[in-house]
Every structure is written in structure tokens, then in C-alpha cells.
Amino acid sequence: DSGHPCTAADPDSCFTPVSPQHFIDLFKF
């Protein structure tokens, strides 16, 4: 998870800087 802006302290802030496609790919399983 190197360079991943998401932190346990800011779960909501995670979705702004990170590409939504990344989360889509993770949850397509």
C-alpha cells in the first residue's frame, strides 16, 4: 500500500485523492 493516502484516521478522506476505479477493482470480487 505504498503511497496510499488512505489512513485509518481518515477513512472518508481516502476516497478523494484515490482513484475510485481502484476501489471498484478491489470490490468487484
mmCIF file as Biopython writes it, N, C-alpha, C and O atoms, coordinates in Angstrom:
data_model
#
loop_
_atom_site.group_PDB
_atom_site.id
_atom_site.type_symbol
_atom_site.label_atom_id
_atom_site.label_alt_id
_atom_site.label_comp_id
_atom_site.label_asym_id
_atom_site.label_entity_id
_atom_site.label_seq_id
_atom_site.pdbx_PDB_ins_code
_atom_site.Cartn_x
_atom_site.Cartn_y
_atom_site.Cartn_z
_atom_site.occupancy
_atom_site.B_iso_or_equiv
_atom_site.auth_seq_id
_atom_site.auth_asym_id
_atom_site.pdbx_PDB_model_num
ATOM 1   N N  . ASP A ? 1  ? 0.837   -1.206  0.000   1.0 0.0 1  A 1 
ATOM 2   C CA . ASP A ? 1  ? 0.000   0.000   0.000   1.0 0.0 1  A 1 
ATOM 3   C C  . ASP A ? 1  ? 0.871   1.256   0.000   1.0 0.0 1  A 1 
ATOM 4   O O  . ASP A ? 1  ? 0.452   2.307   0.484   1.0 0.0 1  A 1 
ATOM 5   N N  . SER A ? 2  ? 2.046   1.146   -0.526  1.0 0.0 2  A 1 
ATOM 6   C CA . SER A ? 2  ? 2.968   2.282   -0.596  1.0 0.0 2  A 1 
ATOM 7   C C  . SER A ? 2  ? 2.357   3.434   -1.385  1.0 0.0 2  A 1 
ATOM 8   O O  . SER A ? 2  ? 1.863   3.246   -2.497  1.0 0.0 2  A 1 
ATOM 9   N N  . GLY A ? 3  ? 2.395   4.628   -0.800  1.0 0.0 3  A 1 
ATOM 10  C CA . GLY A ? 3  ? 1.869   5.816   -1.471  1.0 0.0 3  A 1 
ATOM 11  C C  . GLY A ? 3  ? 0.363   5.938   -1.362  1.0 0.0 3  A 1 
ATOM 12  O O  . GLY A ? 3  ? -0.234  6.822   -1.977  1.0 0.0 3  A 1 
ATOM 13  N N  . HIS A ? 4  ? -0.255  5.066   -0.591  1.0 0.0 4  A 1 
ATOM 14  C CA . HIS A ? 4  ? -1.709  5.100   -0.421  1.0 0.0 4  A 1 
ATOM 15  C C  . HIS A ? 4  ? -2.087  6.172   0.590   1.0 0.0 4  A 1 
ATOM 16  O O  . HIS A ? 4  ? -1.676  6.103   1.748   1.0 0.0 4  A 1 
ATOM 17  N N  . PRO A ? 5  ? -2.877  7.174   0.159   1.0 0.0 5  A 1 
ATOM 18  C CA . PRO A ? 5  ? -3.230  8.300   1.030   1.0 0.0 5  A 1 
ATOM 19  C C  . PRO A ? 5  ? -4.239  7.946   2.114   1.0 0.0 5  A 1 
ATOM 20  O O  . PRO A ? 5  ? -4.434  8.712   3.058   1.0 0.0 5  A 1 
ATOM 21  N N  . CYS A ? 6  ? -4.877  6.796   1.984   1.0 0.0 6  A 1 
ATOM 22  C CA . CYS A ? 6  ? -5.891  6.411   2.947   1.0 0.0 6  A 1 
ATOM 23  C C  . CYS A ? 6  ? -5.265  5.975   4.266   1.0 0.0 6  A 1 
ATOM 24  O O  . CYS A ? 6  ? -4.298  5.213   4.284   1.0 0.0 6  A 1 
ATOM 25  N N  . THR A ? 7  ? -5.824  6.464   5.364   1.0 0.0 7  A 1 
ATOM 26  C CA . THR A ? 7  ? -5.336  6.070   6.682   1.0 0.0 7  A 1 
ATOM 27  C C  . THR A ? 7  ? -6.517  5.692   7.553   1.0 0.0 7  A 1 
ATOM 28  O O  . THR A ? 7  ? -7.648  6.088   7.270   1.0 0.0 7  A 1 
ATOM 29  N N  . ALA A ? 8  ? -6.275  4.943   8.592   1.0 0.0 8  A 1 
ATOM 30  C CA . ALA A ? 8  ? -7.336  4.513   9.499   1.0 0.0 8  A 1 
ATOM 31  C C  . ALA A ? 8  ? -7.977  5.719   10.186  1.0 0.0 8  A 1 
ATOM 32  O O  . ALA A ? 8  ? -9.136  5.673   10.598  1.0 0.0 8  A 1 
ATOM 33  N N  . ALA A ? 9  ? -7.199  6.800   10.301  1.0 0.0 9  A 1 
ATOM 34  C CA . ALA A ? 9  ? -7.687  8.003   10.959  1.0 0.0 9  A 1 
ATOM 35  C C  . ALA A ? 9  ? -8.581  8.824   10.023  1.0 0.0 9  A 1 
ATOM 36  O O  . ALA A ? 9  ? -9.413  9.604   10.486  1.0 0.0 9  A 1 
ATOM 37  N N  . ASP A ? 10 ? -8.408  8.648   8.707   1.0 0.0 10 A 1 
ATOM 38  C CA . ASP A ? 10 ? -9.183  9.428   7.742   1.0 0.0 10 A 1 
ATOM 39  C C  . ASP A ? 10 ? -9.817  8.545   6.665   1.0 0.0 10 A 1 
ATOM 40  O O  . ASP A ? 10 ? -9.507  8.698   5.484   1.0 0.0 10 A 1 
ATOM 41  N N  . PRO A ? 11 ? -10.686 7.639   7.051   1.0 0.0 11 A 1 
ATOM 42  C CA . PRO A ? 11 ? -11.290 6.725   6.072   1.0 0.0 11 A 1 
ATOM 43  C C  . PRO A ? 11 ? -12.097 7.469   5.013   1.0 0.0 11 A 1 
ATOM 44  O O  . PRO A ? 11 ? -12.163 7.040   3.861   1.0 0.0 11 A 1 
ATOM 45  N N  . ASP A ? 12 ? -12.714 8.592   5.410   1.0 0.0 12 A 1 
ATOM 46  C CA . ASP A ? 12 ? -13.523 9.364   4.470   1.0 0.0 12 A 1 
ATOM 47  C C  . ASP A ? 12 ? -12.649 10.110  3.469   1.0 0.0 12 A 1 
ATOM 48  O O  . ASP A ? 12 ? -13.018 10.274  2.306   1.0 0.0 12 A 1 
ATOM 49  N N  . SER A ? 13 ? -11.480 10.563  3.936   1.0 0.0 13 A 1 
ATOM 50  C CA . SER A ? 13 ? -10.570 11.313  3.075   1.0 0.0 13 A 1 
ATOM 51  C C  . SER A ? 13 ? -9.944  10.409  2.026   1.0 0.0 13 A 1 
ATOM 52  O O  . SER A ? 13 ? -9.389  10.874  1.030   1.0 0.0 13 A 1 
ATOM 53  N N  . CYS A ? 14 ? -10.043 9.124   2.268   1.0 0.0 14 A 1 
ATOM 54  C CA . CYS A ? 14 ? -9.473  8.109   1.394   1.0 0.0 14 A 1 
ATOM 55  C C  . CYS A ? 14 ? -9.990  8.233   -0.031  1.0 0.0 14 A 1 
ATOM 56  O O  . CYS A ? 14 ? -9.226  8.076   -0.983  1.0 0.0 14 A 1 
ATOM 57  N N  . PHE A ? 15 ? -11.274 8.511   -0.185  1.0 0.0 15 A 1 
ATOM 58  C CA . PHE A ? 15 ? -11.913 8.443   -1.490  1.0 0.0 15 A 1 
ATOM 59  C C  . PHE A ? 15 ? -11.657 9.669   -2.363  1.0 0.0 15 A 1 
ATOM 60  O O  . PHE A ? 15 ? -11.848 9.610   -3.577  1.0 0.0 15 A 1 
ATOM 61  N N  . THR A ? 16 ? -11.228 10.776  -1.761  1.0 0.0 16 A 1 
ATOM 62  C CA . THR A ? 16 ? -10.994 11.974  -2.563  1.0 0.0 16 A 1 
ATOM 63  C C  . THR A ? 16 ? -9.707  11.892  -3.379  1.0 0.0 16 A 1 
ATOM 64  O O  . THR A ? 16 ? -9.756  12.086  -4.593  1.0 0.0 16 A 1 
ATOM 65  N N  . PRO A ? 17 ? -8.539  11.609  -2.755  1.0 0.0 17 A 1 
ATOM 66  C CA . PRO A ? 17 ? -7.284  11.563  -3.500  1.0 0.0 17 A 1 
ATOM 67  C C  . PRO A ? 17 ? -7.087  10.274  -4.291  1.0 0.0 17 A 1 
ATOM 68  O O  . PRO A ? 17 ? -6.320  10.252  -5.254  1.0 0.0 17 A 1 
ATOM 69  N N  . VAL A ? 18 ? -7.758  9.217   -3.902  1.0 0.0 18 A 1 
ATOM 70  C CA . VAL A ? 18 ? -7.565  7.927   -4.559  1.0 0.0 18 A 1 
ATOM 71  C C  . VAL A ? 18 ? -8.562  7.759   -5.698  1.0 0.0 18 A 1 
ATOM 72  O O  . VAL A ? 18 ? -9.727  8.141   -5.581  1.0 0.0 18 A 1 
ATOM 73  N N  . SER A ? 19 ? -8.098  7.191   -6.787  1.0 0.0 19 A 1 
ATOM 74  C CA . SER A ? 19 ? -8.978  6.951   -7.927  1.0 0.0 19 A 1 
ATOM 75  C C  . SER A ? 19 ? -10.089 5.981   -7.549  1.0 0.0 19 A 1 
ATOM 76  O O  . SER A ? 19 ? -9.812  4.905   -7.019  1.0 0.0 19 A 1 
ATOM 77  N N  . PRO A ? 20 ? -11.335 6.340   -7.810  1.0 0.0 20 A 1 
ATOM 78  C CA . PRO A ? 20 ? -12.461 5.460   -7.465  1.0 0.0 20 A 1 
ATOM 79  C C  . PRO A ? 20 ? -12.353 4.103   -8.157  1.0 0.0 20 A 1 
ATOM 80  O O  . PRO A ? 20 ? -12.831 3.095   -7.637  1.0 0.0 20 A 1 
ATOM 81  N N  . GLN A ? 21 ? -11.728 4.082   -9.325  1.0 0.0 21 A 1 
ATOM 82  C CA . GLN A ? 21 ? -11.575 2.836   -10.072 1.0 0.0 21 A 1 
ATOM 83  C C  . GLN A ? 21 ? -10.798 1.809   -9.262  1.0 0.0 21 A 1 
ATOM 84  O O  . GLN A ? 21 ? -11.046 0.607   -9.363  1.0 0.0 21 A 1 
ATOM 85  N N  . HIS A ? 22 ? -9.852  2.294   -8.454  1.0 0.0 22 A 1 
ATOM 86  C CA . HIS A ? 22 ? -9.044  1.401   -7.626  1.0 0.0 22 A 1 
ATOM 87  C C  . HIS A ? 22 ? -9.938  0.640   -6.642  1.0 0.0 22 A 1 
ATOM 88  O O  . HIS A ? 22 ? -9.763  -0.561  -6.435  1.0 0.0 22 A 1 
ATOM 89  N N  . PHE A ? 23 ? -10.887 1.342   -6.044  1.0 0.0 23 A 1 
ATOM 90  C CA . PHE A ? 23 ? -11.799 0.713   -5.095  1.0 0.0 23 A 1 
ATOM 91  C C  . PHE A ? 23 ? -12.787 -0.195  -5.817  1.0 0.0 23 A 1 
ATOM 92  O O  . PHE A ? 23 ? -13.161 -1.248  -5.301  1.0 0.0 23 A 1 
ATOM 93  N N  . ILE A ? 24 ? -13.204 0.213   -7.002  1.0 0.0 24 A 1 
ATOM 94  C CA . ILE A ? 24 ? -14.115 -0.607  -7.801  1.0 0.0 24 A 1 
ATOM 95  C C  . ILE A ? 24 ? -13.466 -1.950  -8.108  1.0 0.0 24 A 1 
ATOM 96  O O  . ILE A ? 24 ? -14.096 -3.000  -7.988  1.0 0.0 24 A 1 
ATOM 97  N N  . ASP A ? 25 ? -12.195 -1.899  -8.508  1.0 0.0 25 A 1 
ATOM 98  C CA . ASP A ? 25 ? -11.476 -3.135  -8.826  1.0 0.0 25 A 1 
ATOM 99  C C  . ASP A ? 25 ? -11.341 -4.026  -7.591  1.0 0.0 25 A 1 
ATOM 100 O O  . ASP A ? 25 ? -11.427 -5.250  -7.689  1.0 0.0 25 A 1 
ATOM 101 N N  . LEU A ? 26 ? -11.132 -3.413  -6.444  1.0 0.0 26 A 1 
ATOM 102 C CA . LEU A ? 26 ? -10.967 -4.183  -5.216  1.0 0.0 26 A 1 
ATOM 103 C C  . LEU A ? 26 ? -12.262 -4.882  -4.817  1.0 0.0 26 A 1 
ATOM 104 O O  . LEU A ? 26 ? -12.244 -6.014  -4.333  1.0 0.0 26 A 1 
ATOM 105 N N  . PHE A ? 27 ? -13.386 -4.196  -5.024  1.0 0.0 27 A 1 
ATOM 106 C CA . PHE A ? 27 ? -14.659 -4.726  -4.547  1.0 0.0 27 A 1 
ATOM 107 C C  . PHE A ? 27 ? -15.441 -5.485  -5.618  1.0 0.0 27 A 1 
ATOM 108 O O  . PHE A ? 27 ? -16.547 -5.959  -5.360  1.0 0.0 27 A 1 
ATOM 109 N N  . LYS A ? 28 ? -14.873 -5.600  -6.814  1.0 0.0 28 A 1 
ATOM 110 C CA . LYS A ? 28 ? -15.550 -6.361  -7.868  1.0 0.0 28 A 1 
ATOM 111 C C  . LYS A ? 28 ? -15.551 -7.847  -7.552  1.0 0.0 28 A 1 
ATOM 112 O O  . LYS A ? 28 ? -16.301 -8.612  -8.159  1.0 0.0 28 A 1 
ATOM 113 N N  . PHE A ? 29 ? -14.716 -8.260  -6.608  1.0 0.0 29 A 1 
ATOM 114 C CA . PHE A ? 29 ? -14.676 -9.659  -6.206  1.0 0.0 29 A 1 
ATOM 115 C C  . PHE A ? 29 ? -15.930 -10.004 -5.403  1.0 0.0 29 A 1 
ATOM 116 O O  . PHE A ? 29 ? -16.090 -11.145 -4.968  1.0 0.0 29 A 1 
#
